[in-house]
Amino acid sequence: MRLTRLTKSSPLAAVVVLAAGCALYSEVSISPLLVVPSQIERGADITQMVQRADYLRAVESAPLVDARQRKSATELASLGAAELAAARYDPARRHLRTALDLNPQRSAYANIAWNLSQLEYLSNNFESSREWADLATEHGLAVRPWFLDLLTALSRVEAYRFSGSSRDRLALRFGSPDVLIVDAHVNGVPKVKAVIDSGAVMTIISEELASKLKVVSLGSFTGTFYGLLGEPISVRFGILDSVALGDVVVSNIPVAIMPDEKMSFVVGDRRPFKIDLLLGATLLKEFRLEIDYGRRSVTFTHLSPSDRAPVADQNLFLFGFRPYVRGTVNRHGWFLFILDTGSEITYLNGSRVPSLPIHFRAPKMHGALLQGLGGSKKHGEKIENVEIGVDRWAGMFKTIPTYETDEDQSVGIVGQNLLSKFRVVIDFGRMRVDLIREHFLPL
C-alpha cells in the first residue's frame, strides 16, 4: 500500500510473483560498484537536491540555512522535507514549523503541514499527526477522510509496545514464490505464516485470519487501497493484540483487514498461494533486520531511542511511510528504488525508463507476469544489460523487466533476485541498507 499523499488513487504495494520468465529472475551477476563522482547529478540549491534525491547534501546544508538572517519558507520546507525523508525528525520538525511561521502561500502551507503529519505518524504520535492532517485539509489538501478516521482511532492506542527479548533470530521459509516467510505467534496462536514485506506500508491480515484471531476493530469506517492496475480494494482496520517474533513480542499493532480473495495468487506451477499476514513497513521500521539468505534466517532487533541515529552515509529513506534505497543505474545517480522484500523480482518503472541513463534497443515483451494484492496482473517489457547499484555492489541484469506504474518517487523496485545474493542488513536506526557479500549459492 502506498500512503504518499492519500489524496489520489495510489497503488497497493504488492507481493510480486512470476508466472513465467525464469531468465528475468535469475540471470544477475554481481561485482563491486564503481561510481564516478561526475556521474552523480548535483543540485544547485536545496530544492534541486531534493528533486535529485541528493538528500544528504541537502541535510548537510542545514547550518547554512540556519545562519541566514533572512529566512525563506521555500528553502526551509525543502530542507525539512529532506530531513523527513532521512528520518532526522527533530530537525525536520523544527525547520518545517519555522517555514509555517513565515506564512507561505496556501498550497505550500498545506504541503508543509502534511509533511509534519507524516513525521508524527512515523514517530507513532497519531494524535499530533491528525492535528497536522486537519491543518493540511483546511489549507486545501484533500486528505482522504478514512485516513483521518484512522488517525483518530490510533490516537487512543499505545501502538507498537515491546516486551520480552530485544533480539531474536527466526528461521526463514522459501518456496514458490520466493518471498520471506517466518512463523509468528499472533494473538497467542502459534505458527502463523507471516510474509516480511517492506513494500507494504501497513501490516495486512486476511478476513479469515482476523476472524480466527478475534482481531479488535478500530471502528466502523473503511479505507480504500489500490492494486497494481488501480482497482479499489476495500479494507477495514483493527489492532492485533500481540505478535511474537521468537522472543520479541510486539503489542498493539495496527492492521488493515483485507478480503481473502484479494490475498490469493497463482504461482508458476499454477498452484494457489494464499497470504494471511503481511508484516508491513510501519511495523518493520521498529527493527534492525538482518536477512541471512545463506543460513535461511532473519534476525529481528528492536530499536531503542538511542539506536535512532542516521549515519552520514545513509542510503535508506522514507517516503509516504515506505522505505526507499538510494542507488545507481549504469553507474549514474542518484536514483530511488522501493526496497521491497515482498517482491520476487527487481524491475524498472516503465514511465521513468526514458529519463534513465540506459542505452537500449526497442524494449521487447516478456512472459513474466506481475501479480499484486487484489488479484491484479500485469505484463511488461524487458531491457537488456542494465546495472543496478546498491551500497557497495552492482547487479548486472542480463534482462530486467519494466512495468508501467504511477509511482512518482522511484525508478523501480529492488526485490529478492538482487537481495538474495547477499546477507542483507536493513537498519531503520542507522537508516542504512548494507549488502554483505558472502560465499554461498544464491537461492
NURONU-858819 format. One record per residue (C-alpha): y, z, x; residue in three letters. Coordinates in steps of 0.2 Angstrom, whole numbers, plus 5000, padded with zeros to 4 digits. Layout:
! NURONU-858819
YZXALA/...
//
This chain:
! NURONU-858819
500050005000MET/501749965006ARG/503150085001LEU/504550005011THR/505849984998ARG/504950024981LEU/506249904974THR/505149744973LYS/503349694972SER/502549744989SER/500849704994PRO/499549844995LEU/498949875012ALA/497149815012ALA/495449845019VAL/495049675026VAL/493349595027VAL/492649425032LEU/491549315021ALA/491349185035ALA/492049135051GLY/491249235065CYS/492149145079ALA/493849205072LEU/493149385073TYR/492349395090SER/493049275102GLU/494349385111VAL/494449405129SER/495349555137ILE/496549555153SER/497949665159PRO/499649625150LEU/500949545161LEU/502649535154VAL/504149465162VAL/505749555158PRO/506649395155SER/505449355141GLN/506049515131ILE/507449475119GLU/508849595120ARG/510149635108GLY/512049645112ALA/512349795101ASP/511349925092ILE/511249825076THR/510449675086GLN/509249795095MET/508649855078VAL/508449675072GLN/507449635088ARG/506349785087ALA/507049845103ASP/507150025096TYR/507050115112LEU/508650035119ARG/509450075103ALA/508950265104VAL/509550265122GLU/511250215116SER/511550375106ALA/512550465119PRO/513750315120LEU/513950315101VAL/514150505100ASP/515550495113ALA/516550365104ARG/518150435096GLN/518250305083ARG/516550315074LYS/515850165065SER/514750185049ALA/513850025053THR/513350075071GLU/512850255066LEU/511750185052ALA/510950065064SER/510650205076LEU/509950315063GLY/508850185057ALA/508150155074ALA/507850345076GLU/507050355059LEU/505850215065ALA/505550305081ALA/505150475072ALA/506550555080ARG/507050645064TYR/508350775069ASP/509550645077PRO/509150515064ALA/509650645051ARG/511250685060ARG/511850505063HIS/511450445045LEU/512350595037ARG/513850555049THR/513850375043ALA/513950435025LEU/515350545029ASP/516350385034LEU/516150325016ASN/515350155019PRO/515350015006GLN/514250044991ARG/512649944996SER/512750015014ALA/512850195007TYR/511350164996ALA/510350105011ASN/510850245022ILE/510350365008ALA/508650285006TRP/508350295024ASN/508750485023LEU/507450495008SER/506150415018GLN/506550535033LEU/506250685022GLU/504650605014TYR/503950585031LEU/504450765035SER/503550825019ASN/505150885012ASN/504950804995PHE/506250894985GLU/507550834998SER/506850664998SER/507050654979ARG/508850704980GLU/509250564993TRP/508250444982ALA/509350484967ASP/510950464978LEU/510250294983ALA/509950244965THR/511650304960GLU/512450184973HIS/511450034966GLY/509750034975LEU/508350004962ALA/507050134967VAL/505550124956ARG/505550264943PRO/503750314946TRP/504150344964PHE/505550464958LEU/504250554947ASP/503050564961LEU/504350644972LEU/504750774958THR/502950814956ALA/502650834975LEU/504150944977SER/503051084968ARG/501651054981VAL/501451134998GLU/500650965004ALA/499550945020TYR/499251135023ARG/498051155038PHE/496651285041SER/495151305051GLY/495051225068SER/496451115075SER/495250995083ARG/493550915080ASP/492550765083ARG/491650665070LEU/490350535071ALA/490950355066LEU/489850245055ARG/489950055057PHE/489149915047GLY/489649765037SER/491149765036PRO/491649845052ASP/492849975046VAL/492950155052LEU/491950275041ILE/491750465043VAL/490850595032ASP/492150715025ALA/491950865014HIS/493050844999VAL/493450974986ASN/491851064993GLY/490750914990VAL/489850865007PRO/489650695015LYS/490950595005VAL/491150425014LYS/492950405019ALA/493750255027VAL/495150285040ILE/496450165035ASP/498050175044SER/498650015035GLY/498650105018ALA/500150215015VAL/499450345003MET/497650415003THR/496750324989ILE/495250384979ILE/494250294966SER/494250344947GLU/492450384948GLU/492550504963LEU/494150584957ALA/493250624940SER/491750694950LYS/492850804961LEU/493950854946LYS/495550804955VAL/497050884948VAL/498350764941SER/500150764947LEU/500750704929GLY/500550584916SER/501650444925PHE/500850294933THR/501350184948GLY/501050004952THR/500349954968PHE/500249764973TYR/498749674980GLY/498749534993LEU/499249404980LEU/500549504972GLY/499449564957GLU/499849734950PRO/498649874951ILE/499050024940SER/498650194948VAL/498850374944ARG/499250514956PHE/498350684960GLY/498050814973ILE/496450844982LEU/496151024985ASP/495451005002SER/494750885014VAL/493650945029ALA/493550835044LEU/492250935053GLY/493051105056ASP/494851035052VAL/495251075035VAL/496750995026VAL/497351065009SER/498450984995ASN/498350804999ILE/499250684988PRO/498150534982VAL/498350384972ALA/496850364959ILE/496350184958MET/495150094946PRO/493450074953ASP/493349884951GLU/494949874962LYS/494049954977MET/492549844977SER/492149704989PHE/490849574993VAL/490449565012VAL/489749425022GLY/487949435016ASP/488649444998ARG/488149624997ARG/489349734987PRO/490349854997PHE/491249994987LYS/492550114994ILE/492850284986ASP/494050364998LEU/495350295010LEU/496250415022LEU/498050335022GLY/499450345034ALA/500450485026THR/498850595030LEU/498450525047LEU/500250555053LYS/499750735054GLU/498550695068PHE/498250635085ARG/496750515083LEU/495550465097GLU/494350325092ILE/492950305104ASP/492050145099TYR/490850165113GLY/490250335108ARG/490450305090ARG/491550455087SER/493350495081VAL/494250655086THR/495550725074PHE/496850845082THR/498050925071HIS/499850905077LEU/500851065078SER/502851055078PRO/502851075096SER/501750915098ASP/503150815089ARG/503950745104ALA/504150555105PRO/503950495123VAL/505150375132ALA/503950235132ASP/503350255114GLN/502650095106ASN/502250165089LEU/503450165075PHE/503550195056LEU/504250085043PHE/504050115024GLY/502950255029PHE/501650145038ARG/501350135057PRO/501849985067TYR/501449955085VAL/502549855097ARG/501849715106GLY/501949545113THR/501549365108VAL/501149255123ASN/501949375134ARG/503649375124HIS/504349515114GLY/504649625106TRP/503649605090PHE/503049725077LEU/501249725071PHE/500549835057ILE/499249955065LEU/497849935053ASP/496250025056THR/495649965039GLY/495649785044SER/494149695052GLU/495249565060ILE/496849535069THR/497949405061TYR/499649325061LEU/500949325046ASN/500949135042GLY/502849145037SER/503349215054ARG/502249085065VAL/503648955066PRO/504849085074SER/503449145087LEU/503349085105PRO/501748985101ILE/501448805106HIS/500148735094PHE/499548585086ARG/499548575067ALA/498548735060PRO/496848705053LYS/496048785039MET/494548905042HIS/493148985032GLY/493749175035ALA/494149245018LEU/495349395017LEU/494949525004GLN/496149664999GLY/496149804987LEU/496249754969GLY/495049614971GLY/496249484979SER/495549354990LYS/496549235002LYS/496149085013HIS/497249045028GLY/497348935043GLU/497048965061LYS/497848935078ILE/497048915095GLU/497349015111ASN/498549145106VAL/498849305117GLU/499249475108ILE/499849615120GLY/499749795115VAL/500049945128ASP/499449885145ARG/498249755138TRP/498149575131ALA/496949505120GLY/496749315121MET/496149245104PHE/495149085105LYS/495649065087THR/496749185077ILE/496949165058PRO/498549165049THR/498949215031TYR/500449205021GLU/501249375016THR/502949435011ASP/502849575024GLU/504649575032ASP/504449685046GLN/502849625055SER/502249465063VAL/500449515059GLY/499149645059ILE/498149725074VAL/496449755067GLY/494649805073GLN/494249645083ASN/495549695096LEU/495549885094LEU/493649895096SER/493749835114LYS/494549995119PHE/494550185117ARG/496050205106VAL/497250345105VAL/498450345091ILE/499650495094ASP/500850525080PHE/501650665090GLY/502050565106ARG/502150405095MET/501050305107ARG/499550195105VAL/498550205121ASP/497150075124LEU/495950135137ILE/494850005144ARG/493050065147GLU/491449985152HIS/490449965136PHE/489949825125LEU/491149805110PRO/490449805093LEU/
//
